[in-house]
Amino acid sequence: MKLTLYLDLFRNMGLRYVVFRVLHVVKTRLGIYKKKFPVNPNFKEFIELNAWRNNAPPFFFKNKAALQLLPCNIEKLEKTVNNIKKGKYIFFSKKVFDLGVDYDWMTNPDSGYKYDPQLHFTSIKDFTKDSGDIKYVWEKARFSFLYDLIRYDYHSNKDQSKFVFDQIIDFIDKNPINQGPNYKCSQETSLRILNWTFALYYYRDAETLTDAIFKKIMNAIYWQIQHVYHNIYFSRIAVRNNHAITETLMLYLSNLLFSFIPETKAWSKKGKRWFEEEIAYQIYEDGTYLQHSMNYHRIVIQLLTWAIRLAELNKDQFQEVVYEKAKKSLYFLDTCLNRTDGTLPNYGHNDGALFFKLTDNDYRDYRSQLDDLRAVLENKIAYNTDSYNWYGIRNPDKIDSLLLGTYTFDNGGYYIINQEHNKTFIRCTSYKDRPAQSDNLHLDLWADGINILRDSGTYKYNTTKEYSSYFNGTGGHNTVSLDGTDQMLKGGRFIWFYWIKNAKAKLTKSKEEFVFQGQINAFKYIGKNIVHKREVVKLEKSCAWEIFDTFENVLNKEIIQYWHINPEVKEKLIIKSYDANGIELNPIIEKKWYSSYYGIKEPSIRISFKTKFGYLHTRIEYLKTPNH
């Protein structure tokens, strides 16, 4: 069995990936990386503070005084900033953790585990039972909290520069170069540099920014960029997702932002080429994204905003494919967006990432990030947002983004029906890149702006087997299982075996109804040539859906159909299911979980139907609110 799985992994991931992973393990054990990434390196000096102040390369804004932002209600910001100064930080845009005013940057506030800051980063384990999820240590160390402080500084005119620089210096002092958990991930390192840079430009003329502080920060930035450069093939080969885009972008920007560092000229040239290659590869031709995740696609949207705007300001440009893929990404995400509150289906891995938080909008609201890129690309906005001002965009045109009708994204495998008060979102794909969750033929439904049947979310990457299996598996989605198993076989961490490689789908519209027809070859580790077909019929003038699930080549297996209901609308939903003989099936109602934000799960409801006849006909009706 193990040999079969190894061969499957080899076929899925390719020779380049397998060879790199093996060599990476060997080099780590032989201590080669410890020599490549030295500890206690020499202190580097590059430029005096005044020289930088007078000749800093173009950025989104020159300094605080150059900004022209619309007024905002600062009550929420003030509360957030007061909490930060008491050591209370919002993790993953939702849950507050009290880290204290003298946090060590090493302790996981979720598990209580403390990492050793003297260990070389290659000796740090990402996910262990004792340490818990390392993302809880990385969260503050990426310094996205600086945006709350900076925004409060601007709108209240109360200087926050001393606290900001104290935090940066405290990190530098407690995180020796290439040691401890905060050097484990080069993406986190890249984000830290970008966020420090934003703060440096904003506080460019602050009295608290002394020459000694500036030089200390620049020394840390130099060694961190060097770390990213020498570790870039890990993200480009072993990971190849938004990590690679973040890191190659950082290398490209290194010369634009820090041209006084001699090595950045070579780093930037390679970084630009690599960034263009990653965008061309990772964003499919129809604008969908290879990580099969709405949140990870938004990460790319944010990175493209930085890349395209800073290239423009520095009189540079990318290959045309970068701009084409950026526009196609906007179109896809606009199509998926719920106009009522700016949310998208909670689809795919959702790790709580929101790198550059420039509004007080809820984390699940995508509108400002989409408008920021739109403003940078076309000088247009669609959702009445104003965060684009931070990028130096003035007076963009307002456009209508209402997208009604049927939309097919065959490369990524998304099929969407947008009506004035309803949204039908269906997933059906053949994987050519690593799957995120076992969720093919998942169905998300929206009515009156509410996600009535929804994806359960992600919760945590390092959690109990029970939660991991539920949130990642078929049972956490609105699709069908055989005997409670997953469509693909779960491996370790982010690995799935027996990818679904054969999927077909089409979405059509007649005078009175929309019809989706899709099928997948799945459950390969259970039996041969198992086919799941799903047909979804949506009547144009009613808030009802007919779903027909059929299995082929299945013997003595129980078919289990799952529906995850939003508890807010349980009284308005009517779900009935019938077997192949037309007999109505009894629903199995269970208390399950829903995770809208990383690290948080809340009670939810799952309704299941079971049969051994290989066929289910289900009718879902939503009782509309009056006047809709």
C-alpha positions in Angstrom: 0.0 0.0 0.0 2.8 2.4 0.9 4.5 1.9 -2.4 1.3 2.6 -4.2 0.9 5.8 -2.3 4.4 6.9 -3.0 3.9 6.3 -6.7 0.7 8.3 -6.6 2.5 11.1 -4.9 5.3 11.0 -7.5 2.8 11.1 -10.4 0.9 14.0 -8.8 3.7 16.2 -7.7 6.3 15.4 -10.3 10.0 14.4 -10.3 11.3 18.0 -9.6 9.2 18.2 -6.4 10.1 14.7 -5.1 13.9 15.2 -5.7 13.9 18.6 -4.1 12.1 17.4 -1.0 14.5 14.4 -0.6 17.6 16.7 -1.0 16.1 19.2 1.3 15.8 16.6 4.1 19.3 15.4 3.5 20.8 18.9 3.5 19.0 19.7 6.7 20.2 16.6 8.5 23.8 17.2 7.3 23.7 20.8 8.6 24.3 22.3 5.1 21.6 24.9 5.6 23.2 26.0 8.9 26.2 27.1 7.0 24.2 28.6 4.2 22.1 30.7 6.7 24.6 31.9 9.3 23.8 33.1 12.8 25.3 36.2 14.4 26.3 37.7 11.0 28.3 40.9 10.8 26.4 44.2 11.2 25.9 45.9 7.8 25.7 49.7 7.3 24.4 51.1 4.0 23.1 54.6 4.2 22.6 57.5 6.7 19.1 58.3 7.8 19.2 61.9 6.4 20.5 60.6 3.0 17.6 58.2 2.9 15.1 60.8 3.9 16.2 63.1 1.1 16.5 60.4 -1.6 14.2 57.5 -0.7 12.8 55.8 -3.8 9.2 56.4 -4.8 6.6 54.7 -2.6 2.8 54.9 -2.4 3.3 58.1 -0.5 6.3 60.2 0.5 5.4 60.5 4.2 2.4 61.1 6.5 2.0 64.7 5.3 1.6 63.6 1.7 -1.5 61.5 2.3 -5.0 62.7 1.5 -7.4 60.4 3.2 -11.1 60.8 3.8 -12.1 61.2 7.5 -13.2 58.0 9.3 -14.8 57.1 12.6 -11.9 56.4 14.9 -13.7 55.0 17.9 -13.1 51.4 16.8 -9.5 52.2 15.8 -8.9 53.8 19.2 -10.1 50.8 21.0 -7.9 48.5 18.9 -4.9 50.7 19.5 -5.5 50.9 23.2 -5.7 47.1 23.4 -2.5 46.7 21.4 -0.6 48.9 23.9 -1.9 46.7 26.7 -0.6 43.7 24.8 -3.9 42.5 23.4 -3.8 41.6 19.7 -6.4 40.5 17.3 -5.3 37.2 15.8 -6.5 36.1 12.3 -8.7 39.2 12.2 -11.1 37.9 14.9 -9.9 36.5 18.2 -8.1 38.6 20.8 -5.1 37.2 22.6 -3.4 38.9 25.6 0.3 38.6 24.9 1.3 41.1 27.6 3.3 44.3 27.1 6.7 42.4 27.1 5.9 39.5 24.7 8.9 37.3 23.9 7.8 36.6 20.3 8.4 32.9 21.0 5.4 31.7 22.9 2.4 30.2 21.2 -0.6 31.9 23.0 -2.9 29.2 21.9 -0.9 26.2 23.2 1.4 27.9 25.7 4.4 26.3 24.0 7.6 28.4 24.0 10.1 28.0 21.1 13.9 28.2 21.7 15.2 31.5 20.1 18.7 30.1 20.0 17.8 27.1 17.7 18.7 27.5 14.1 15.4 27.8 12.1 16.1 24.5 10.3 15.8 22.8 13.7 12.3 24.2 14.4 9.3 22.0 13.7 6.3 23.6 12.0 3.6 21.4 13.5 4.0 19.2 16.5 1.5 18.0 19.2 3.2 20.0 22.0 3.9 23.2 20.1 0.5 23.4 18.4 0.0 25.6 15.4 3.1 27.7 14.6 0.9 30.3 12.9 0.0 31.6 16.4 3.7 32.6 16.8 3.9 34.1 13.3 0.8 36.2 13.5 2.2 39.1 15.5 5.6 38.7 13.9 4.4 39.6 10.4 3.6 43.1 11.8 0.2 43.6 10.1 -1.0 45.2 13.3 1.1 48.2 12.3 -1.7 49.3 10.0 -4.1 49.8 12.8 -1.5 52.0 14.6 -0.7 54.0 11.5 -4.3 54.5 10.5 -5.1 55.7 14.0 -2.1 58.0 14.0 -3.3 59.6 10.8 -7.0 60.0 11.7 -6.4 61.1 15.3 -3.2 63.0 14.7 -1.8 61.3 17.8 1.8 60.2 17.1 2.3 56.4 17.4 5.8 56.3 16.0 7.7 55.6 19.2 5.5 52.6 19.9 5.9 51.4 16.3 9.7 51.6 16.3 9.9 50.1 19.9 8.0 47.1 18.6 10.3 46.6 15.6 13.4 47.0 17.6 12.1 44.6 20.3 11.5 42.0 17.6 15.0 42.5 16.2 16.6 42.1 19.7 14.6 39.0 20.6 14.8 37.2 17.2 18.5 36.7 16.2 19.1 36.4 12.5 18.2 32.9 11.2 17.2 31.6 14.6 13.9 30.7 16.2 10.5 30.1 14.7 10.1 33.5 13.0 12.7 32.6 10.4 11.1 29.3 9.6 8.9 30.7 6.8 10.3 33.1 4.2 6.8 34.4 3.4 6.5 35.6 6.9 9.9 37.2 6.7 8.9 38.9 3.4 5.7 40.3 4.9 7.6 41.6 7.9 9.9 43.6 5.6 7.0 45.0 3.5 5.1 46.1 6.6 8.2 47.6 8.2 8.8 49.5 5.0 5.2 50.9 5.0 5.9 52.2 8.6 9.3 53.7 7.6 7.8 55.7 4.8 4.8 56.9 6.9 7.2 57.9 9.7 9.9 59.1 7.4 10.2 62.5 9.1 9.4 61.4 12.7 11.7 62.6 15.4 11.6 59.1 17.0 13.2 57.6 13.9 16.9 58.1 14.8 19.9 57.2 12.7 20.7 54.4 15.1 17.2 52.9 14.8 17.2 53.3 11.1 20.5 51.5 10.7 19.5 48.7 13.0 16.3 48.2 11.0 18.2 48.2 7.7 20.7 45.7 8.9 17.8 43.4 9.9 16.1 44.0 6.5 19.3 43.2 4.6 19.8 39.8 6.4 16.1 38.9 6.0 16.1 39.6 2.3 19.3 37.6 1.9 17.5 34.8 3.8 14.5 35.0 1.4 16.8 34.9 -1.6 18.8 31.9 -0.6 15.7 30.0 0.5 13.6 30.9 -2.6 13.6 27.4 -4.2 11.8 25.9 -1.3 8.7 28.1 -2.0 9.1 27.8 -5.8 9.5 24.0 -5.9 8.3 22.4 -2.6 5.4 24.8 -2.0 4.7 26.8 -5.1 1.6 28.8 -4.0 1.1 32.3 -2.6 4.3 31.8 -0.6 6.3 31.9 -3.8 4.5 35.0 -5.1 5.1 36.8 -1.8 8.8 36.0 -1.7 9.6 36.6 -5.4 7.7 40.0 -5.1 9.9 40.9 -2.1 13.0 40.1 -4.1 11.8 42.2 -7.0 11.0 45.1 -4.7 14.3 44.9 -2.9 16.1 47.1 -5.4 13.1 49.4 -5.9 13.0 50.1 -2.1 16.6 49.5 -1.0 18.8 50.3 -4.0 21.5 51.4 -1.6 22.1 47.7 -0.8 24.5 46.4 -3.5 23.1 42.9 -3.8 19.5 44.0 -4.4 20.2 44.7 -8.1 20.8 41.0 -8.8 18.1 39.9 -6.4 15.5 42.2 -8.0 16.3 41.2 -11.5 15.8 37.5 -10.7 12.8 38.3 -8.4 11.0 40.1 -11.2 11.4 37.2 -13.6 10.3 34.7 -11.0 7.4 36.8 -9.9 6.1 37.0 -13.5 6.6 33.2 -13.9 4.6 32.5 -10.7 1.7 34.8 -11.7 1.6 33.2 -15.1 1.6 29.7 -13.7 -0.5 30.1 -10.5 -3.4 32.1 -11.9 -5.2 29.9 -14.4 -6.3 31.3 -17.8 -9.9 31.9 -16.6 -8.7 33.9 -13.6 -9.1 31.2 -11.0 -6.3 30.3 -8.6 -4.4 27.0 -8.2 -4.8 26.9 -4.4 -8.6 26.4 -4.8 -9.2 29.0 -2.0 -11.0 32.3 -2.0 -8.8 33.7 0.8 -5.5 32.6 -0.8 -6.7 34.3 -4.0 -7.3 37.5 -2.1 -3.7 37.3 -0.8 -2.5 37.3 -4.5 -4.8 40.3 -5.1 -3.1 42.2 -2.4 0.4 41.3 -3.6 -0.5 42.3 -7.2 -1.7 45.6 -5.9 1.8 46.3 -4.3 3.6 44.9 -7.3 1.8 46.8 -10.0 1.6 50.1 -8.2 5.2 50.2 -7.0 6.5 49.2 -10.5 4.4 52.0 -12.0 5.7 54.6 -9.5 9.3 53.5 -10.2 8.7 53.6 -14.0 8.9 49.9 -14.5 6.4 47.4 -15.8 5.9 43.7 -16.0 5.2 41.3 -18.8 1.6 41.7 -20.1 0.6 38.4 -18.6 0.7 39.9 -15.1 -1.8 42.5 -15.9 -4.0 40.1 -17.8 -4.1 37.6 -14.9 -4.8 40.4 -12.4 -7.8 41.6 -14.4 -9.1 38.1 -14.8 -8.7 37.4 -11.1 -10.8 40.5 -10.4 -13.5 39.3 -12.7 -13.7 35.9 -11.1 -13.8 37.2 -7.5 -16.3 39.9 -8.5 -18.5 37.1 -9.9 -18.3 35.1 -6.6 -18.8 38.1 -4.4 -22.0 38.6 -2.4 -22.9 42.3 -2.9 -24.8 42.5 0.4 -21.8 42.3 2.6 -18.8 41.7 0.4 -18.3 38.1 1.4 -17.4 35.2 -0.8 -18.1 31.5 -0.3 -16.0 30.3 2.6 -14.4 28.0 0.1 -11.0 26.3 0.4 -8.3 26.8 3.0 -8.9 30.0 5.0 -5.9 30.8 7.2 -7.1 34.2 8.4 -4.5 36.1 6.3 -5.1 39.8 5.6 -1.7 41.2 5.0 -2.4 44.9 4.6 -5.4 45.9 6.6 -6.3 49.4 5.5 -10.0 49.6 6.6 -12.1 48.5 9.5 -14.2 46.3 7.3 -14.8 42.7 8.5 -12.1 40.2 7.4 -14.6 38.3 5.3 -15.5 41.4 3.3 -13.4 41.4 0.1 -14.5 44.6 -1.4 -11.8 47.0 -0.4 -9.0 44.7 -1.5 -10.7 44.1 -4.9 -11.2 47.8 -5.3 -7.6 48.6 -4.4 -6.3 46.5 -7.3 -9.0 47.8 -9.6 -8.0 51.4 -8.8 -4.3 50.6 -9.4 -5.0 48.8 -12.7 -7.7 51.0 -14.2 -8.3 53.9 -11.9 -11.8 52.6 -11.2 -13.7 51.3 -8.1 -16.9 49.2 -7.9 -17.8 49.1 -4.2 -17.5 52.7 -2.8 -14.4 51.9 -0.8 -11.6 54.4 -0.1 -8.6 52.4 1.0 -7.1 53.0 -2.5 -6.0 56.4 -1.2 -3.2 54.7 0.8 -1.8 53.6 -2.6 -1.7 57.2 -3.8 -4.7 56.8 -6.2 -6.8 59.9 -6.5 -10.4 60.2 -7.7 -11.0 56.9 -9.4 -14.2 56.4 -11.5 -17.1 54.5 -10.1 -18.4 51.6 -12.1 -21.2 49.1 -11.7 -20.0 45.6 -10.9 -23.4 43.9 -10.9 -22.9 40.5 -12.6 -26.1 38.6 -13.2 -26.5 35.4 -15.2 -24.5 32.2 -15.6 -20.7 32.1 -15.3 -18.4 29.2 -16.1 -14.8 29.0 -15.1 -13.7 25.6 -16.6 -10.0 25.9 -15.8 -10.6 26.2 -12.1 -13.9 24.3 -12.0 -16.4 26.9 -10.7 -19.9 27.3 -12.0 -22.0 30.2 -10.7 -25.6 31.4 -11.2 -26.1 35.0 -10.1 -29.6 36.2 -9.7 -30.9 39.4 -8.1 -31.6 37.8 -4.8 -30.0 34.3 -5.1 -26.5 32.9 -5.8 -25.7 29.3 -6.7 -22.1 28.3 -6.4 -21.0 24.8 -7.6 -17.5 23.3 -7.6 -16.4 20.6 -10.1 -12.8 20.3 -11.1 -10.0 18.0 -12.4 -6.9 18.7 -10.3 -3.6 19.5 -12.0 -2.3 21.2 -8.8 -2.5 20.1 -5.2 -6.0 19.9 -3.9 -6.9 21.8 -0.7 -9.9 19.9 0.6 -11.9 16.9 -0.5 -15.0 18.8 -1.7 -15.7 18.2 -5.4 -19.3 18.9 -6.5 -19.8 21.0 -3.4 -22.8 23.3 -3.6 -23.0 26.8 -1.9 -26.4 28.6 -1.8 -27.2 32.2 -1.0 -30.6 33.9 -0.7 -31.5 37.4 0.4 -27.7 38.0 0.8 -27.4 35.1 3.3 -25.2 32.1 2.8 -27.9 29.5 3.6 -26.0 26.4 2.7 -22.3 26.8 3.2 -18.8 25.4 3.3 -17.8 24.6 6.9 -14.4 26.4 6.6 -10.9 25.5 7.8 -10.6 26.0 11.6 -6.9 25.1 12.1 -4.0 23.5 10.2 -2.7 21.7 13.3 -5.6 20.4 15.4 -7.1 17.1 16.4 -7.7 14.4 13.8 -11.5 14.7 14.4 -11.6 18.4 13.5 -9.0 18.1 10.7 -10.9 15.3 9.0 -14.2 17.1 9.3 -13.2 20.5 8.0 -10.9 19.2 5.3 -13.0 16.2 4.3 -16.0 15.5 2.2 -18.2 15.4 5.3 -17.6 19.1 5.9 -19.0 20.1 2.5 -22.3 20.0 0.7 -21.6 17.0 -1.4 -21.8 13.2 -1.2 -19.7 10.5 0.5 -19.5 6.7 0.3 -19.6 5.0 3.7 -18.5 8.3 5.3 -15.1 8.3 3.4 -13.5 11.1 1.5 -13.4 11.5 -2.3 -9.6 11.3 -2.1 -7.4 9.6 0.4 -5.9 12.0 3.1 -2.2 11.9 3.6 -0.1 13.9 6.0 -0.3 17.7 6.4 -1.5 19.2 3.1 -1.2 16.0 1.1 -4.1 14.1 -0.7 -3.6 10.9 -2.6 -5.7 9.7 -5.6 -6.5 13.2 -6.9 -9.6 13.6 -9.0 -8.2 13.9 -12.5 -11.4 13.2 -14.5 -14.2 15.8 -14.0 -16.7 17.2 -16.5 -19.2 19.9 -16.1 -21.5 22.3 -18.0 -23.9 25.1 -17.0 -26.8 26.0 -19.2 -29.8 28.4 -19.2 -33.2 27.9 -20.7 -36.2 30.2 -20.6 -37.3 29.0 -17.2 -34.4 27.3 -15.5 -30.7 27.0 -15.0 -29.2 23.5 -15.2 -25.8 22.4 -14.0 -24.5 18.9 -14.9 -21.2 17.6 -13.5 -19.5 14.3 -12.9 -16.3 13.2 -11.2 -14.3 9.9 -11.1 -13.6 9.6 -7.4 -13.0 7.2 -4.4 -10.3 5.5 -6.4 -8.9 3.9 -3.2 -12.3 2.2 -2.6 -13.2 0.9 -6.0 -12.5 1.2 -9.7 -14.3 3.6 -12.0 -16.6 5.0 -9.4 -18.5 7.9 -10.9 -20.5 10.5 -9.1 -22.8 12.6 -11.2 -24.6 15.7 -9.8 -27.3 17.7 -11.6 -28.6 20.9 -10.1 -31.7 22.5 -11.5 -32.6 26.1 -10.4 -35.9 27.5 -11.4 -35.4 31.1 -12.5 -38.4 32.5 -10.7 -38.4 30.5 -7.5 -36.0 30.1 -4.6 -35.8 26.3 -4.9 -33.2 23.9 -6.1 -33.6 20.3 -7.3 -30.4 18.2 -6.9 -30.0 14.7 -8.5 -27.0 12.6 -7.3 -26.2 9.4 -9.1 -23.4 6.9 -8.6 -22.1 4.4 -11.0 -20.0 1.2 -10.3 -20.8 1.2 -6.6 -21.8 -2.0 -4.8 -22.7 -2.4 -1.2 -21.8 1.1 -0.3 -23.9 3.6 1.7 -24.3 6.9 -0.1 -24.4 9.8 2.4 -25.4 13.2 1.2 -24.4 16.2 3.4 -26.0 19.7 3.8 -24.5 22.3 6.1 -27.2 24.7 7.2 -26.7 28.3 8.4 -28.6 28.1 11.7 -29.9 31.7 11.2 -32.2 30.4 8.4 -33.0 26.9 9.6 -36.7 27.8 10.0 -36.8 29.0 6.4 -35.2 26.0 4.8 -37.1 23.0 3.6 -34.9 20.0 2.5 -36.4 16.7 1.4 -34.7 13.8 -0.2 -35.9 10.7 -2.1 -34.3 7.5 -3.0 -34.4 5.7 -6.4 -37.8 4.3 -5.5 -39.3 7.7 -4.8 -39.4 7.0 -1.0 -38.8 10.0 1.1 -35.7 9.5 3.3 -35.5 10.5 7.0 -33.1 13.3 7.6 -30.2 12.8 10.1 -29.8 16.0 12.0 -26.4 16.5 13.7 -24.7 19.3 15.7 -21.5 20.1 13.8 -19.2 23.1 13.4 -18.6 26.1 11.2 -15.4 28.1 11.0 -15.7 31.6 9.4 -12.4 32.8 10.9 -9.2 30.8 11.4 -8.9 29.3 14.9 -12.5 29.7 15.7 -15.3 27.2 15.4 -18.9 27.7 16.3 -21.9 25.3 16.5 -23.7 24.5 13.2 -26.2 22.1 11.8 -25.6 19.2 9.3 -28.5 17.4 7.7 -27.6 14.1 6.0 -29.5 11.6 3.9 -28.5 7.9 3.5 -29.3 5.3 0.9 -27.8 2.2 -0.7 -29.6 2.5 -4.0 -27.0 4.7 -5.8 -29.4 7.6 -6.4 -30.8 10.6 -4.4 -33.2 13.3 -5.5 -33.2 16.3 -3.1 -35.3 19.4 -3.2 -34.2 22.5 -1.3 -36.5 25.4 -0.9 -35.9 28.7 0.9 -39.0 30.6 2.1 -38.4 34.1 0.9 -38.6 37.1 3.0 -41.6 39.3 2.0 -40.9 41.8 -0.7 -38.1 39.6 -2.1 
